[in-house]
Amino acid sequence: MITRIIAPEIIKTKKSVLLLGPRQVGKTTLISGIKPDLEINLSDELEFLKYSGLPSAFREAVESENYKSVYIDEIQRLPKLLNTIQAIVDKNKSIKFYLTGSSARKLKRGGANLLPGRLVNFNLGPLVAKELNYSMDVKRALEYGTLPDPYLLNSEKEKKLILRSYAANYLKEEIKAESLTRNLDSFARFFTEVTAMIAEFVDYTKLASKSKISRHAIPRYFEILEDTLVGYRLFPFLHEGHSEDIIKHPKFYFFDNGVYNGLLGNYLASADRIGKLSEQLIFSQLLHSSWANDVDLKIFSFRTRAGIEVDFILELQGEYYGIEVKTSPNLDHRELEGLKYFQNCFHPEGRKKSKLFVFHMGNTEKKYGEIWSLPWQKGLKTIGL
């Protein structure tokens, strides 16, 4: 059993909890491990129909015993229950609800009552390096990702079966069942095309043409990916006086390498793929480590029209970081030019400078002036993630 970093925070807060995360990251395992007095699983059709058809049945179930803790899984399927939960919490201050879900979209679009002042929000992602004592198996993470089951299983056949089914289940359960888009066929075409664009700057017009859908649908479809926590756009780091020189297109990443590889049916971190897989792994670890540590993190892209690029610009706890991702620790000085350019242009004399890093897939450490080249897990630990 791997202890999730966020678990103690969820346990110690006296307020009710909303825990969001992609499917199969371990939300149910985490909350069930707390041993709530009552569990209601809305992904079970019988329970869903019971409480959707007769709302009073939910209140009766909760108030029938002197429960101190109640767990409701897949809350986004019945957001109207939040009104009843508020009434129960206002009446009984000693009861604590644990609510989990894999999508914030239906909650937000349905105008759900998110219990202001009564509910604390947390996010849970795949496993992060800190949860494995910064000893994550790099090859396994690159090829099968860090969802708990695929990462921890030894059977390659079982790993592939889980990951191969993820895309189909995502389209069927998350998109269609939750009525997140009226045109599943066009979203499926978009979903297929966008898998070819990880770690790339996305031109909406070109993507719309390839997907054979309206240009105006593209931002909405990206929002669906983001609200269901499976894909993310990184928008450019802009600064007064330099914004006209920066590529304005967003960069795109999936939340997990294993899911991405499962979509493509290719799990090898081969020479022609390892660069993008490494970059996506670092993105995933940065994002989900901030969730695990419950700290605010902003991640930006950075590329000039002249082609000068830094993979990630971070704003984390009052500090700025420039991070370049490399597969090998053996660096040519030309590979550091993007970090140096960013430092010189965006942090002139007299202003607080960014901390500059190269995160690589090797084992050696080296300093290049102001730039630290570190194994990626040591890098995460160094910046506090």
C-alpha positions as CSV (number, residue, x, y, z in Angstrom):
1,M,0.0,0.0,0.0
2,I,1.3,3.4,-1.0
3,T,0.3,6.3,1.3
4,R,-0.9,9.2,-0.8
5,I,0.5,12.5,0.4
6,I,-2.8,14.3,0.4
7,A,-4.5,11.8,2.7
8,P,-3.5,13.4,6.0
9,E,-4.9,16.8,4.8
10,I,-8.2,15.2,3.8
11,I,-8.4,13.4,7.2
12,K,-7.5,16.3,9.4
13,T,-9.8,19.0,7.9
14,K,-13.0,19.2,9.9
15,K,-15.0,20.4,6.9
16,S,-16.5,18.1,4.2
17,V,-14.3,17.3,1.3
18,L,-14.7,17.3,-2.5
19,L,-11.9,15.2,-4.0
20,L,-11.6,15.4,-7.8
21,G,-9.3,13.3,-10.0
22,P,-9.1,11.3,-13.3
23,R,-10.6,7.8,-13.3
24,Q,-8.4,5.1,-11.8
25,V,-6.1,7.3,-9.8
26,G,-7.2,5.8,-6.5
27,K,-9.8,8.2,-5.1
28,T,-12.1,5.3,-3.9
29,T,-9.1,3.5,-2.3
30,L,-8.1,6.6,-0.5
31,I,-11.5,7.5,0.9
32,S,-12.5,3.9,1.7
33,G,-9.3,3.6,3.7
34,I,-10.6,6.3,6.0
35,K,-13.5,3.9,6.7
36,P,-16.5,6.3,6.5
37,D,-19.7,5.1,8.2
38,L,-21.8,5.1,5.1
39,E,-20.8,4.7,1.4
40,I,-23.0,5.6,-1.6
41,N,-21.6,4.7,-5.0
42,L,-23.4,6.7,-7.7
43,S,-21.6,4.7,-10.5
44,D,-23.8,1.8,-9.4
45,E,-26.9,2.2,-11.6
46,L,-29.2,0.9,-8.9
47,E,-28.0,3.5,-6.4
48,F,-28.0,6.2,-9.0
49,L,-31.6,5.4,-10.0
50,K,-32.7,5.1,-6.3
51,Y,-31.5,8.6,-5.4
52,S,-32.2,10.4,-8.7
53,G,-35.8,9.2,-8.7
54,L,-36.5,9.8,-5.1
55,P,-34.3,12.6,-3.7
56,S,-35.8,12.2,-0.2
57,A,-34.4,8.7,-0.1
58,F,-30.9,10.1,0.1
59,R,-31.7,12.3,3.2
60,E,-33.5,9.3,4.8
61,A,-30.4,7.1,4.2
62,V,-28.0,9.6,5.7
63,E,-30.2,10.6,8.7
64,S,-31.4,7.0,9.5
65,E,-28.4,6.4,11.7
66,N,-26.1,8.6,13.7
67,Y,-23.5,8.7,10.9
68,K,-20.4,10.8,11.5
69,S,-19.0,10.4,8.0
70,V,-20.6,9.7,4.6
71,Y,-18.8,8.9,1.4
72,I,-20.5,9.6,-2.0
73,D,-18.6,8.5,-5.1
74,E,-19.1,10.1,-8.6
75,I,-21.0,13.0,-7.2
76,Q,-21.0,14.7,-10.6
77,R,-23.7,12.2,-11.7
78,L,-26.2,13.8,-9.2
79,P,-25.1,17.4,-8.4
80,K,-28.5,18.2,-7.0
81,L,-27.6,16.1,-4.0
82,L,-25.3,19.0,-2.9
83,N,-28.3,21.1,-1.9
84,T,-29.5,18.3,0.4
85,I,-26.0,17.8,1.8
86,Q,-25.8,21.5,2.6
87,A,-29.1,21.3,4.5
88,I,-27.8,18.2,6.4
89,V,-24.5,19.9,7.3
90,D,-26.1,23.1,8.4
91,K,-28.4,21.0,10.7
92,N,-25.7,18.6,12.0
93,K,-22.3,20.2,12.4
94,S,-20.7,16.9,13.4
95,I,-21.2,15.0,10.1
96,K,-18.5,15.0,7.5
97,F,-19.1,14.2,3.8
98,Y,-16.4,12.9,1.5
99,L,-17.4,13.5,-2.1
100,T,-15.4,12.2,-5.1
101,G,-15.7,12.7,-8.8
102,S,-13.8,12.5,-12.1
103,S,-15.2,15.6,-13.7
104,A,-15.8,19.2,-12.5
105,R,-17.5,20.1,-15.8
106,K,-21.0,18.9,-15.0
107,L,-20.8,20.4,-11.6
108,K,-19.8,23.8,-13.0
109,R,-22.1,23.8,-16.0
110,G,-25.1,22.6,-14.0
111,G,-24.7,25.4,-11.6
112,A,-24.1,23.0,-8.7
113,N,-24.1,24.3,-5.2
114,L,-20.5,23.7,-4.2
115,L,-21.2,24.5,-0.5
116,P,-19.2,27.6,-0.1
117,G,-17.6,27.7,3.4
118,R,-18.6,24.1,4.0
119,L,-16.6,22.2,1.5
120,V,-12.8,21.9,1.0
121,N,-11.6,21.0,-2.5
122,F,-8.6,18.7,-3.2
123,N,-7.3,17.0,-6.3
124,L,-5.8,13.6,-6.7
125,G,-3.6,12.5,-9.6
126,P,-1.5,9.5,-10.5
127,L,1.4,8.5,-8.3
128,V,4.2,11.1,-7.9
129,A,7.9,10.7,-7.2
130,K,7.6,11.9,-3.6
131,E,5.1,9.1,-2.8
132,L,7.7,6.6,-4.0
133,N,10.5,8.2,-2.0
134,Y,11.9,9.7,-5.3
135,S,12.7,6.2,-6.5
136,M,10.2,5.9,-9.3
137,D,11.1,3.4,-12.0
138,V,11.8,5.7,-15.0
139,K,11.3,3.2,-17.7
140,R,8.0,2.0,-16.2
141,A,6.8,5.6,-15.8
142,L,7.7,6.5,-19.4
143,E,6.0,3.4,-20.9
144,Y,3.1,2.6,-18.6
145,G,2.6,5.8,-16.8
146,T,1.9,6.3,-13.1
147,L,-1.7,5.3,-12.6
148,P,-1.5,3.1,-9.6
149,D,-2.6,-0.2,-11.2
150,P,-0.6,-0.1,-14.4
151,Y,2.5,1.2,-12.5
152,L,2.4,-1.4,-9.7
153,L,1.3,-4.5,-11.7
154,N,4.0,-6.8,-12.9
155,S,2.0,-8.3,-15.8
156,E,2.6,-6.4,-19.0
157,K,-0.6,-8.0,-20.4
158,E,-2.7,-6.6,-17.5
159,K,-1.1,-3.2,-17.8
160,K,-1.9,-3.0,-21.5
161,L,-5.4,-4.2,-21.0
162,I,-6.1,-1.5,-18.4
163,L,-4.6,1.3,-20.5
164,R,-6.1,0.2,-23.8
165,S,-9.6,0.3,-22.4
166,Y,-9.1,3.7,-20.8
167,A,-9.8,5.7,-24.0
168,A,-12.9,3.7,-24.9
169,N,-14.2,4.0,-21.3
170,Y,-13.4,7.7,-21.2
171,L,-15.4,8.4,-24.3
172,K,-18.3,6.2,-23.3
173,E,-18.6,6.9,-19.6
174,E,-17.2,10.4,-19.1
175,I,-18.3,12.1,-22.3
176,K,-21.4,10.3,-23.5
177,A,-22.9,9.2,-20.2
178,E,-22.4,12.6,-18.6
179,S,-23.8,14.4,-21.8
180,L,-20.7,16.6,-22.0
181,T,-21.0,17.0,-25.8
182,R,-23.8,16.4,-28.1
183,N,-21.7,15.3,-31.0
184,L,-19.6,12.3,-29.8
185,D,-18.3,11.5,-33.3
186,S,-16.7,15.0,-33.8
187,F,-15.2,14.9,-30.3
188,A,-13.8,11.4,-31.0
189,R,-12.1,12.8,-34.2
190,F,-10.7,15.7,-32.2
191,F,-9.6,13.3,-29.5
192,T,-7.8,11.2,-32.1
193,E,-6.0,14.1,-33.7
194,V,-4.9,15.7,-30.5
195,T,-3.1,12.6,-29.4
196,A,-0.6,13.3,-32.1
197,M,0.1,16.8,-30.7
198,I,1.5,16.2,-27.2
199,A,4.4,18.5,-26.2
200,E,3.6,20.6,-29.3
201,F,2.1,24.1,-29.9
202,V,-1.4,23.6,-31.2
203,D,-2.8,25.7,-34.0
204,Y,-6.6,25.6,-33.6
205,T,-7.3,26.2,-37.2
206,K,-5.1,23.4,-38.4
207,L,-6.4,21.0,-35.7
208,A,-10.0,21.9,-36.8
209,S,-9.2,21.1,-40.4
210,K,-7.6,17.7,-39.5
211,S,-10.5,16.8,-37.2
212,K,-13.1,18.0,-39.8
213,I,-14.9,20.1,-37.2
214,S,-15.6,23.8,-36.6
215,R,-12.8,26.0,-35.5
216,H,-15.1,27.4,-32.8
217,A,-15.6,23.9,-31.3
218,I,-11.8,23.4,-30.6
219,P,-11.6,25.6,-27.4
220,R,-14.8,23.9,-26.0
221,Y,-13.4,20.4,-26.7
222,F,-10.1,21.4,-24.9
223,E,-12.2,22.6,-22.0
224,I,-13.8,19.2,-21.8
225,L,-10.4,17.5,-21.6
226,E,-9.4,19.9,-18.9
227,D,-12.6,19.7,-16.8
228,T,-12.4,15.9,-17.0
229,L,-8.7,16.1,-15.9
230,V,-7.2,14.1,-18.8
231,G,-5.5,16.8,-20.9
232,Y,-4.1,20.3,-20.4
233,R,-3.1,23.3,-22.4
234,L,-0.1,25.4,-21.3
235,F,-0.5,29.0,-22.3
236,P,2.6,31.2,-23.0
237,F,4.5,33.1,-20.3
238,L,4.0,36.7,-21.3
239,H,5.8,39.7,-20.0
240,E,5.4,43.4,-20.8
241,G,7.7,44.5,-23.6
242,H,8.3,40.9,-24.9
243,S,4.8,39.5,-25.5
244,E,4.8,40.3,-29.2
245,D,7.8,38.0,-29.8
246,I,6.2,35.0,-28.0
247,I,4.3,32.2,-29.7
248,K,0.7,32.6,-28.6
249,H,-0.5,29.0,-29.4
250,P,-0.9,26.8,-26.3
251,K,1.1,23.6,-25.8
252,F,-0.8,20.4,-25.0
253,Y,-0.2,17.4,-22.8
254,F,-2.1,14.3,-21.6
255,F,-2.2,13.7,-17.9
256,D,-0.4,10.3,-18.0
257,N,2.0,8.6,-20.4
258,G,0.4,5.2,-19.9
259,V,-3.0,6.5,-21.1
260,Y,-1.3,8.3,-24.1
261,N,0.6,5.1,-25.0
262,G,-2.6,3.1,-24.6
263,L,-4.3,5.4,-27.1
264,L,-1.6,4.8,-29.6
265,G,-1.1,1.1,-28.9
266,N,2.6,1.7,-28.5
267,Y,4.3,1.4,-25.1
268,L,7.9,1.6,-26.1
269,A,10.0,4.5,-25.0
270,S,12.0,4.2,-28.3
271,A,14.5,6.7,-29.5
272,D,12.0,8.5,-31.7
273,R,9.5,8.8,-28.9
274,I,11.4,9.2,-25.7
275,G,11.8,13.0,-26.0
276,K,8.1,13.7,-26.0
277,L,7.4,11.0,-23.4
278,S,10.0,12.5,-21.1
279,E,8.6,15.9,-21.4
280,Q,5.0,14.7,-20.8
281,L,6.2,12.7,-17.7
282,I,7.8,15.8,-16.2
283,F,4.6,17.8,-16.9
284,S,2.5,15.2,-15.2
285,Q,4.8,15.0,-12.2
286,L,4.9,18.8,-11.8
287,L,1.1,19.2,-12.0
288,H,0.2,16.2,-9.9
289,S,3.0,16.8,-7.3
290,S,1.5,20.3,-6.7
291,W,-1.9,18.6,-6.2
292,A,-0.4,16.1,-3.8
293,N,1.3,18.8,-1.8
294,D,-1.7,21.0,-2.0
295,V,0.3,24.0,-3.3
296,D,-0.6,26.5,-6.0
297,L,1.4,26.0,-9.2
298,K,1.1,27.8,-12.6
299,I,2.9,26.2,-15.6
300,F,3.5,28.2,-18.7
301,S,5.0,27.5,-22.1
302,F,7.7,29.6,-23.7
303,R,8.9,29.9,-27.3
304,T,9.9,32.9,-29.3
305,R,9.2,33.3,-33.0
306,A,12.9,32.8,-33.6
307,G,12.6,29.3,-32.1
308,I,14.1,29.9,-28.7
309,E,12.3,27.7,-26.2
310,V,12.1,26.6,-22.6
311,D,9.9,23.6,-21.9
312,F,8.3,24.8,-18.7
313,I,8.1,28.1,-16.8
314,L,6.8,27.7,-13.3
315,E,5.4,30.1,-10.8
316,L,5.5,28.2,-7.5
317,Q,5.2,29.7,-4.0
318,G,6.5,33.1,-5.0
319,E,9.4,31.8,-7.1
320,Y,9.9,31.5,-10.8
321,Y,11.6,28.4,-12.4
322,G,12.7,27.7,-15.9
323,I,12.9,24.0,-16.6
324,E,14.3,22.3,-19.7
325,V,13.7,18.5,-20.1
326,K,16.3,16.3,-21.7
327,T,16.6,12.5,-22.1
328,S,20.4,12.5,-21.6
329,P,22.5,14.2,-19.0
330,N,25.2,14.9,-21.6
331,L,24.4,18.4,-22.7
332,D,25.7,20.7,-25.4
333,H,25.9,24.3,-24.3
334,R,23.6,25.2,-27.2
335,E,20.9,23.2,-25.4
336,L,21.0,25.8,-22.6
337,E,20.5,28.8,-24.7
338,G,16.7,28.9,-24.1
339,L,17.2,29.1,-20.3
340,K,19.8,31.8,-20.6
341,Y,17.7,33.8,-23.0
342,F,14.7,33.7,-20.7
343,Q,16.8,34.7,-17.7
344,N,18.4,37.7,-19.5
345,C,15.2,39.0,-21.1
346,F,12.7,38.5,-18.3
347,H,14.8,39.2,-15.3
348,P,16.9,42.3,-16.0
349,E,19.4,43.6,-13.4
350,G,17.7,44.5,-10.2
351,R,14.8,42.0,-10.4
352,K,14.6,38.7,-8.7
353,K,15.9,36.0,-11.0
354,S,14.3,32.7,-11.9
355,K,15.9,29.4,-10.8
356,L,17.1,27.5,-13.8
357,F,17.1,23.7,-14.2
358,V,17.6,20.9,-16.6
359,F,15.7,17.8,-15.6
360,H,17.0,14.7,-17.3
361,M,16.4,10.9,-17.4
362,G,20.0,10.1,-16.3
363,N,21.8,9.9,-12.9
364,T,24.4,12.6,-12.9
365,E,24.4,16.2,-11.5
366,K,26.3,19.1,-13.0
367,K,26.2,22.9,-12.7
368,Y,26.5,25.1,-15.8
369,G,26.8,28.6,-14.3
370,E,23.3,29.4,-13.0
371,I,21.8,26.3,-14.4
372,W,21.5,23.0,-12.4
373,S,21.3,19.8,-14.5
374,L,19.7,17.1,-12.3
375,P,18.1,13.7,-12.5
376,W,14.4,14.6,-12.8
377,Q,13.4,13.1,-9.4
378,K,16.2,15.0,-7.6
379,G,15.0,18.1,-9.5
380,L,11.4,17.7,-8.2
381,K,12.7,17.3,-4.7
382,T,15.0,20.4,-5.0
383,I,12.1,22.7,-6.0
384,G,9.9,21.3,-3.2
385,L,7.7,18.9,-5.1
